[in-house]
Amino acid sequence: MSIQTVDILEWLRTALKNHEAREFTDEARLLAVWLAEREKWIPIISEVLQAEDGVVVDSVGAGADWIDCGAIQVDVPDLVSAVSFVLDSYNTHNANAELQLEVIGNRARVIGAQEYVAVNAAQRALRDIATGLCSIRLRESELVAFAYSETSFEHDHTQLIWNVVTRLPELLQMVNGSVMLLSCEGQLNFDIHCEGNPSLLARIGSEGIAWRNTWAKSLVPLDTVSRQKPESMPLLVLFLGAGASVGFGLPSGDRLRNEVLGRLTGRTVDESTFEEVAHGWWKDLAATQQLTELELTLGERVFVETLTLEMVLEHEQEQESQRFSSSLSSFAESHDKIVESLRAHPPLDDPLRSLVALRQRLVLITVNFDQVIEARCGPGDVRSFSTQHELEGFPAALQDYIQNGGPVPLLKMHGDIKKPETIVANISRTSAGLNEARFSAIRSVIDAMAGSQFRPWWYVGYSMRDRDLDTVWKDPIFYKFQERWVSPFADPNVLAFLRASRVQGWTDEQLVIKDLNDRLITWTADDFFRQLQLKVGPGWNARGRLGGVPPGLNP
C-alpha cells in the first residue's frame, strides 16, 4: 500500500501550524519528517508551500551542475564551512574522491576526481546534498523545505548528513523561520533520526503517518518522578526490552528473528520482506502439520503479527536437535566481542552508567539475555539475578535494597547468555509461563510497588509480546501503576496491548485517558536514560535513601 494523500496533507497542516506559532518564540524551528516515495509527493508539497510563500529545494540531482548560491560566503559562512566539513569527512574515508566545494561568483558546485555521472550512488547523493544546501532559494523565505534522499547511504553517511541538515535553521541564520526537513527513502535509523532534540517529528510510509510526542510532553512524567520523595516512591522500575540494547551493535529481537527466519526459509528477510516471507512460512508449517492447535485457531494473520524470536528459534532448535542452536551460537560470538569491547572501553558519559551509579530506588528487569547492561555499568553498581539460586534469593535482596541501597538489582527474566542453562529462548518455554522462581521474583517487585503511593513502572524498548509474562501483565494491580512505554515511535504491538489489556481497566479506575500517546515517552533509550539521570540524579543524591542515609555511607 502506498502513502495516502491524507497523510501528506496532515503532515503539511501540522507543519504549517507549527510555523505560524513562530510569532510566539524567538527562535527558528526544525520540522523533520521521514518520507517514503519522495518523487511522488514533492510536487504536492511544493504547491502547498508556494501558496504559503514558502520554498522547496529538492536536492536530488542538484550535484550534476552549478547552482545559484548568491553571496553565500558572505551571507552564511557557517553553512559553507559545514558543507566543506561534509566533503572533507567523506574524503577521509574515500581518499580518491577528492571532493571540494567550488564557488565562483554567485554559483557553486561540488567537484571531485571523477565526473558526477561516473561516481557511485552514495557519492552522487552526497554531492547532491552538498550542492543543494548552497542554493540561494533556502535563504529567500522564512518557510523552507529541504528534501534529500538517503537510499544509497551507509550508517556513517546518514549520520554525517543528519548532523548538518538538522542545524539548518542556525546555518541559514534564520531568526524565527521554519525548516521543513524531508529525509527521504532511506533506512530510518532510530539512533540517528530520533536521537536528541531537535530530531524527527514524524514518519510517513505505507503504514500511514506516525507522530512522536513533543520533547516537552515526553519530559512530563520524568518531572513528576523527580519530585517524589523516597517515602512515597521507594522504587522506580525500568523493564528493558531489546530496544534498550540495540545501540551497542547487538541485533534487536525482531532483527534476530528475521535472521533466523531467513535461515529457516532460505530467503532474505528484512522489514520490507518480513510479512511476505512470514505468510509463506505459515502456509508451509500448516501444510507440514508443524503448527500448534492454538496457532491454527488464531490463524495466519495473528501468527504473522505476533511472530517473535522465540517462535522461530523453537523450529530451528527442533531441526538441529539442540537447544543452543546455530543462531544462538552466532549471537553468543557477536555478543562476547561487543561486551568485551564495552568493558575494555566504556562509553564516555554513558547515561545508564550514571543512572545506575546512584545505587538506590532503581530496579531493572529485562527479557534480554545479553550482558550489555552489566558491561555498561561501573564495577559493583549492578547485581544480576538469573540462576535458580539467585532468583530464589531475589525477594529478600530486594527488601534489603529498598532499605539500604547498594548495587541496582537486575532481574533477568529470560536468563543470561553466559549461563546457557538459564536461557528461555523458545516458544514452548515462554508459552508455559514463568517458572516458580521467576514468578516469585517479579511478583516481589510488584508487591513492593503496590504498597507505595506512587508506582512508576516504565517499559524501555519493550513490545509486550512475551507469552510467559501474559499473566503478569494482566494483573489488575497494574491499572494503578504509573506505566509508561519508551520508544522513538509508538510500537503497534504496545498500542494493541493497551487497547486489549489496559484501557478498560483504566476506565474502571476512573482514570482519564484522552489519548494513548499520553502513556508514551517517544525517545530513544539513551535519550531517556540521560534525561532521567538529569532529572532524578541531583534530588536522589541530596535526599539519600528511604532510611535517610546518604548514598555510599550505609554501614
C-alpha positions in Angstrom: 0.0 0.0 0.0 1.4 3.4 -0.9 1.2 6.6 1.1 -2.2 8.3 1.1 -2.7 11.9 0.2 -4.4 12.5 3.5 -1.2 11.6 5.4 0.8 14.2 3.4 -1.9 16.8 4.0 -2.0 16.0 7.7 1.8 16.5 8.0 1.6 19.7 6.0 -1.2 21.1 8.1 0.7 20.4 11.3 3.9 21.7 10.0 2.3 25.0 8.8 0.5 25.3 12.2 3.9 25.0 13.9 5.3 27.6 11.5 2.5 30.0 12.3 3.3 29.7 16.0 6.8 31.2 15.4 5.4 34.6 16.4 5.4 33.4 20.0 9.0 32.3 20.0 12.4 34.0 19.4 14.0 31.1 17.6 13.8 29.2 14.3 12.4 25.7 14.3 13.2 22.5 12.6 10.3 20.3 11.4 11.7 17.0 10.4 9.9 14.1 8.7 11.0 10.8 7.2 9.2 10.3 3.9 8.9 7.4 1.5 8.1 8.0 -2.2 9.8 11.4 -2.4 9.4 11.8 -6.2 5.6 11.3 -6.0 5.0 13.8 -3.2 7.4 16.6 -3.7 5.2 18.3 -6.3 2.2 18.5 -3.8 4.5 19.7 -1.0 5.9 22.4 -3.4 2.5 23.5 -4.4 1.3 23.9 -0.8 4.4 25.8 0.3 4.3 28.0 -2.7 0.8 29.1 -1.6 2.3 30.0 1.8 5.2 31.9 0.2 7.5 29.1 1.1 10.3 27.4 -0.9 11.1 23.7 -1.5 14.6 22.7 -2.5 14.8 19.0 -3.7 18.5 18.2 -3.7 18.2 15.0 -5.8 20.2 15.6 -9.0 21.5 19.0 -7.8 25.1 17.8 -7.9 25.1 17.4 -11.7 25.6 21.1 -12.4 26.2 24.6 -10.9 23.6 26.0 -8.6 22.7 29.7 -7.9 24.2 30.4 -4.4 24.1 34.2 -4.2 26.8 35.7 -2.0 27.0 32.5 0.1 30.5 33.0 1.5 29.5 36.4 2.9 25.8 35.7 3.8 26.2 32.3 5.5 29.9 31.5 6.1 29.0 28.8 8.7 26.9 27.0 6.1 29.9 27.0 3.7 32.1 25.6 6.5 29.5 22.9 7.2 29.3 21.8 3.6 33.1 21.7 3.3 33.2 19.6 6.5 30.9 17.1 5.0 33.1 16.8 1.9 36.3 16.6 3.9 34.8 13.9 6.1 33.8 11.9 3.0 37.3 12.3 1.6 38.8 11.0 4.8 37.3 7.5 4.2 37.4 7.8 0.4 40.7 9.3 -0.4 40.3 9.0 -4.2 37.1 11.1 -4.2 38.8 14.5 -3.8 35.5 16.3 -3.3 35.5 20.0 -2.7 33.1 23.0 -2.9 33.9 25.4 -5.7 32.3 28.9 -5.6 32.7 31.3 -8.5 30.7 34.5 -8.4 27.2 33.6 -7.4 27.4 30.0 -8.5 28.5 26.9 -6.6 29.2 23.2 -7.4 30.9 20.2 -5.9 33.8 18.9 -7.9 35.9 15.7 -7.5 38.4 13.4 -9.1 35.6 11.9 -11.2 32.7 13.4 -13.1 29.3 13.3 -11.4 27.9 10.7 -13.8 30.8 8.4 -13.3 30.7 8.0 -9.5 28.7 5.6 -7.3 25.3 6.3 -6.0 26.4 7.2 -2.5 28.9 9.8 -3.7 26.3 11.2 -6.1 23.8 11.5 -3.3 26.3 13.3 -1.1 27.3 15.7 -3.9 23.6 16.4 -4.5 23.0 17.3 -0.8 26.1 19.4 -0.5 25.2 21.3 -3.7 21.5 21.7 -2.7 22.5 23.2 0.6 24.2 26.0 -1.2 21.0 27.0 -3.1 20.1 30.7 -2.6 16.5 29.7 -2.5 16.9 28.3 1.0 17.7 31.9 2.1 14.7 33.6 0.3 11.9 32.7 2.7 11.1 32.2 6.3 9.5 28.9 5.4 11.7 26.5 3.5 11.7 22.7 2.9 14.9 20.8 2.1 14.5 17.3 0.7 17.2 14.7 0.2 17.5 11.0 -0.4 19.3 8.6 1.9 18.7 5.5 -0.2 22.3 4.7 -1.0 23.8 5.8 2.3 25.5 3.6 4.8 25.1 4.4 8.5 28.1 6.7 8.8 27.0 8.7 5.7 23.5 9.1 7.1 24.9 10.3 10.5 27.3 12.7 8.8 24.5 14.4 6.7 21.9 14.4 9.6 24.3 16.2 11.9 24.5 19.0 9.3 20.9 19.3 8.0 19.4 19.4 11.5 21.4 22.6 12.0 19.9 24.3 9.0 18.0 27.0 11.0 21.2 28.0 12.6 23.4 27.7 9.5 20.9 29.7 7.4 20.9 32.3 10.2 17.1 32.2 10.5 15.6 34.4 13.2 12.3 32.7 13.7 11.6 30.9 10.5 11.0 27.2 9.9 12.9 24.5 8.0 10.8 21.5 6.9 13.4 18.8 6.7 12.4 15.8 4.4 14.7 12.8 4.9 13.6 10.5 2.1 13.5 6.9 1.1 16.5 5.5 3.1 16.6 3.4 6.2 15.0 5.0 9.2 17.7 4.8 12.0 16.3 5.5 15.4 19.8 6.1 16.8 20.3 8.9 14.2 17.0 10.3 13.2 15.3 10.1 16.6 18.3 11.0 18.9 18.3 14.3 20.7 16.4 17.5 20.4 15.5 18.5 17.7 15.0 15.3 15.8 12.4 13.6 13.7 8.8 14.6 14.4 7.0 12.0 12.2 7.4 9.4 9.6 5.2 8.8 6.6 5.3 5.4 4.9 3.0 2.7 3.6 1.5 2.2 7.1 0.4 5.8 7.2 1.7 8.7 9.3 3.2 8.1 12.8 3.9 11.0 15.1 6.3 11.4 18.0 5.3 13.3 21.1 7.0 16.7 21.5 10.1 16.7 23.6 8.3 18.7 26.3 5.4 16.2 26.5 7.8 13.3 26.9 9.6 15.1 29.7 6.4 15.5 31.9 6.5 12.0 33.6 10.2 12.5 34.4 9.5 15.8 36.1 6.8 14.1 38.1 9.1 11.3 39.2 11.8 13.7 40.1 9.5 15.3 42.7 8.7 12.1 44.6 10.4 11.5 47.9 11.6 8.0 48.9 8.7 7.6 51.3 6.1 8.0 48.5 8.2 6.3 45.8 10.8 3.9 47.1 11.2 2.2 43.7 11.3 3.1 40.1 11.1 0.0 37.8 12.6 0.1 34.3 11.5 -3.0 32.3 14.1 -3.3 29.5 13.4 -4.9 26.1 15.7 -5.3 23.1 15.3 -1.6 22.2 17.4 -0.8 25.3 20.5 -2.6 23.9 20.5 -2.2 20.1 22.6 0.9 20.1 25.7 -1.1 21.0 25.7 -3.4 18.0 23.5 -6.2 19.2 20.6 -7.0 16.9 17.1 -6.2 18.1 14.8 -9.1 18.8 13.0 -8.5 15.6 16.2 -8.4 13.6 17.4 -11.6 15.1 14.0 -13.1 14.4 14.3 -12.1 10.8 17.8 -13.7 10.6 16.6 -17.0 12.0 13.5 -16.9 9.7 15.8 -16.3 6.8 17.9 -19.4 7.7 14.7 -21.5 8.0 13.2 -20.4 4.7 16.3 -19.7 2.6 15.0 -16.2 1.9 16.4 -12.7 2.7 14.3 -11.3 5.4 14.2 -7.6 6.5 11.5 -5.1 7.2 10.4 -4.9 3.6 10.1 -8.6 3.1 9.1 -9.9 6.5 5.4 -10.1 6.1 5.6 -11.9 2.7 8.1 -14.5 4.0 6.2 -15.0 7.3 2.9 -15.6 5.5 4.6 -18.1 3.2 6.2 -19.8 6.2 2.9 -20.1 8.0 1.5 -21.9 4.9 4.5 -24.2 4.8 4.1 -25.0 8.5 0.4 -25.6 8.1 0.9 -28.0 5.2 3.5 -30.0 7.1 1.5 -30.1 10.3 4.0 -28.1 12.3 1.6 -25.5 13.8 0.1 -25.9 17.2 -3.6 -26.1 17.7 -3.6 -22.6 19.1 -1.7 -21.2 16.1 -4.1 -22.9 13.7 -7.1 -21.5 15.7 -5.7 -17.9 15.7 -5.0 -18.1 12.0 -2.4 -16.8 9.6 -2.8 -13.1 10.2 -2.4 -13.2 14.0 0.5 -15.7 13.6 2.4 -13.2 11.4 1.5 -10.1 13.6 2.8 -11.8 16.8 5.7 -13.8 15.4 8.6 -13.5 17.9 12.2 -14.6 18.1 11.2 -17.4 20.5 8.7 -18.8 17.9 11.2 -19.1 15.1 14.0 -20.3 17.4 11.9 -23.3 18.5 11.7 -24.5 14.9 15.4 -24.1 14.5 16.1 -25.9 17.7 13.9 -28.8 16.6 15.6 -29.0 13.2 19.0 -29.0 14.7 18.1 -31.2 17.7 19.9 -28.9 20.1 18.8 -26.2 22.5 21.8 -23.9 21.9 21.1 -23.7 18.1 23.3 -22.1 15.4 21.6 -18.8 15.7 22.1 -18.6 19.5 25.7 -19.7 19.0 26.2 -17.0 16.4 24.6 -14.4 18.7 26.9 -15.5 21.6 30.0 -14.9 19.5 28.9 -11.4 18.5 27.8 -10.7 22.0 31.1 -11.7 23.6 33.1 -9.3 21.2 30.7 -6.4 22.0 30.7 -6.9 25.7 34.5 -7.4 25.8 34.9 -4.1 24.0 32.4 -2.3 26.3 34.2 -3.4 29.4 37.6 -2.5 28.0 36.5 0.9 26.6 33.3 2.1 28.5 31.5 4.8 26.5 32.2 8.3 27.8 29.2 9.9 29.5 27.1 6.8 29.4 23.7 7.9 30.8 22.7 4.4 32.1 26.0 4.0 33.8 25.4 7.4 35.6 21.9 6.5 36.5 22.8 3.1 38.0 25.7 4.7 39.9 23.1 6.4 42.1 22.7 2.9 43.7 19.2 3.5 45.0 15.5 3.3 44.2 16.0 2.0 40.7 15.2 -1.6 39.8 16.0 -3.1 36.3 14.1 -6.0 34.9 14.8 -7.4 31.4 13.9 -10.1 29.0 17.3 -9.6 27.2 19.8 -12.4 27.9 22.8 -10.4 26.9 25.3 -8.7 29.3 25.3 -5.3 27.8 23.8 -3.7 30.9 26.4 -5.2 33.2 29.2 -4.2 30.8 27.9 -0.6 30.6 27.7 -0.1 34.3 30.5 0.6 36.8 32.0 -2.3 38.8 29.7 -3.3 41.6 26.9 -0.9 40.6 24.6 -3.6 39.3 23.7 -7.1 40.7 22.2 -9.6 38.2 19.8 -12.4 39.1 19.3 -15.2 36.5 20.1 -18.6 38.1 17.6 -20.6 40.1 19.6 -19.9 43.3 19.8 -16.2 42.6 16.1 -15.9 41.7 15.1 -17.6 44.9 17.1 -15.1 46.9 15.8 -12.1 45.0 12.8 -11.1 47.2 15.0 -10.8 50.3 17.7 -9.0 48.3 15.0 -6.5 47.1 13.9 -5.7 50.6 17.4 -5.1 51.7 18.0 -2.8 48.7 14.9 -0.8 49.4 16.1 -0.1 53.0 19.9 0.3 52.4 20.5 0.8 48.7 23.6 -0.7 47.0 24.1 -2.4 43.7 21.0 -1.9 41.5 19.1 -5.2 41.1 18.9 -6.6 37.5 16.3 -9.3 37.2 16.9 -11.3 34.0 13.6 -13.0 33.2 14.9 -14.9 30.2 18.3 -15.8 31.6 21.9 -15.0 30.8 23.7 -15.9 27.6 26.8 -16.8 29.6 24.8 -19.2 31.7 23.1 -21.3 29.0 21.1 -23.4 31.5 19.2 -20.2 32.4 18.1 -19.1 28.9 14.5 -19.0 28.0 14.6 -18.9 24.2 11.8 -20.9 22.6 8.0 -20.6 22.4 7.3 -23.8 24.3 9.0 -22.4 27.4 7.5 -18.9 27.1 4.0 -20.3 26.4 4.3 -22.4 29.6 4.6 -19.2 31.6 7.2 -18.3 34.2 8.6 -20.9 36.5 8.1 -20.5 40.2 11.4 -18.8 40.9 11.0 -16.2 38.1 7.3 -15.6 39.0 8.1 -15.1 42.7 10.9 -12.7 41.8 8.9 -10.4 39.6 5.9 -10.7 42.0 8.1 -9.4 44.9 8.7 -6.2 42.8 5.0 -5.8 42.1 4.1 -6.3 45.7 6.7 -3.8 46.9 5.4 -1.3 44.3 1.7 -1.9 45.3 2.3 -0.6 48.8 3.7 2.7 47.5 1.8 5.9 47.0 3.5 6.5 43.6 4.3 3.4 41.4 6.2 4.2 38.2 6.7 1.1 36.1 8.3 2.0 32.8 9.0 -0.2 29.8 12.0 0.8 27.7 12.2 -0.6 24.1 9.7 -3.4 25.0 6.9 -4.7 22.8 4.7 -6.6 25.4 4.8 -9.8 23.2 6.3 -12.3 25.6 3.8 -15.0 26.3 5.3 -16.1 29.6 4.6 -12.7 31.0 1.0 -12.5 29.9 -0.4 -13.5 33.3 1.8 -10.9 34.9 0.7 -8.0 32.7 -3.0 -8.9 33.1 -2.9 -8.5 36.8 -5.4 -5.7 37.7 -2.8 -4.1 40.1 -1.1 -2.6 37.0 -4.2 -0.3 36.4 -3.0 1.6 39.5 0.7 1.8 38.4 2.1 4.8 36.5 3.0 2.8 33.4 4.9 4.4 30.5 6.3 3.0 27.3 9.6 4.4 26.0 10.3 4.0 22.3 11.0 6.6 19.5 7.7 5.7 17.9 4.6 4.0 19.2 5.0 0.3 18.8 1.8 -1.2 17.2 2.1 -4.2 19.5 2.1 -1.9 22.5 -0.9 0.0 21.2 -2.7 -3.3 20.7 -1.8 -4.4 24.2 -3.1 -1.2 25.7 -6.4 -1.4 23.9 -6.9 -5.0 24.9 -5.5 -5.1 28.4 -5.4 -1.5 29.9 -8.0 0.9 28.5 -11.0 -0.7 30.2 -9.1 -1.2 33.5 -8.1 2.5 33.5 -11.7 3.5 32.8 -12.9 1.3 35.7 -10.3 3.1 37.9 -11.8 6.4 36.7 -8.6 7.4 35.1 -9.0 9.9 32.2 -7.0 8.7 29.2 -7.8 11.0 26.3 -5.0 9.7 24.1 -2.9 6.6 24.4 0.1 8.7 23.3 -0.1 10.3 26.8 1.3 7.0 28.1 4.3 7.1 25.7 7.8 8.7 26.0 8.9 8.9 22.4 12.6 8.9 22.9 15.5 6.6 22.2 16.6 4.5 25.2 19.8 6.6 25.6 17.9 9.9 25.5 15.5 8.5 28.1 18.3 7.3 30.4 20.1 10.7 30.0 17.1 12.8 30.8 16.1 10.6 33.7 19.5 10.9 35.2 19.5 14.6 34.8 16.1 14.9 36.5 16.4 12.5 39.4 20.2 12.5 40.0 20.5 15.7 42.0 17.5 15.1 44.2 18.3 11.4 44.9 21.8 12.3 45.8 20.6 15.0 48.1 17.8 13.1 49.8 19.5 9.7 50.2 17.5 6.6 50.6 14.4 5.7 52.5 16.1 5.5 55.8 17.7 8.9 55.3 21.3 7.5 54.9 23.3 9.4 52.3 24.3 7.2 49.3 27.7 5.5 49.9 27.6 5.9 53.7 25.4 3.0 54.7 27.1 0.5 57.0 
